[in-house]
Amino acid sequence: MKMPASMEPDWKALLRVLRAHSATFYLGSLLFPKEARKGAWAVYAACRLGDEAVDGQ
């Protein structure tokens, strides 16, 4: 099932979060199967942004 374009995540924004906060996770994620990679990026970015909100950064 394809997601409507209006709900499609901003993959460039997710990559900016990854590269800024965890270059090693980003590089490691390149070893994931291609179909799982973007999902892993989205989960990491959501957790990272939540962590920053709690930490007050």
C-alpha positions in Angstrom: 0.0 0.0 0.0 1.5 3.3 -1.1 1.4 6.3 1.3 -0.3 9.4 0.0 2.2 12.1 -1.0 0.9 14.5 1.6 1.8 11.9 4.3 5.2 11.0 2.9 8.0 11.8 5.4 10.6 14.4 4.6 13.5 12.0 4.1 16.0 14.8 3.6 15.1 16.2 7.1 15.4 12.7 8.6 18.9 12.3 7.1 19.9 15.7 8.5 19.0 14.5 12.0 20.9 11.3 11.5 24.0 12.9 10.1 24.0 15.7 12.8 23.5 13.3 15.8 24.8 9.9 14.8 27.0 9.5 11.8 27.8 5.9 13.0 24.1 4.9 13.0 23.7 6.5 9.6 26.6 4.6 8.1 25.6 1.4 9.8 22.1 1.8 8.5 23.4 1.6 4.9 24.0 -2.1 5.6 20.3 -2.6 6.3 18.1 -4.0 3.5 17.0 -1.1 1.3 13.3 -1.6 2.1 14.0 -1.4 5.9 16.5 1.6 5.8 14.1 4.5 5.7 11.9 3.0 8.4 15.0 2.7 10.7 15.9 6.4 9.9 12.4 7.5 10.8 12.4 5.5 14.1 15.8 6.9 15.1 14.9 10.5 14.3 11.6 10.3 16.3 13.5 8.8 19.3 16.3 11.4 19.0 13.9 14.4 18.7 11.9 13.0 21.7 15.1 12.7 23.7 16.1 16.3 22.9 12.7 17.5 23.9 13.0 15.8 27.3 16.6 17.0 27.8 15.6 20.5 26.9 18.1 21.0 24.2 
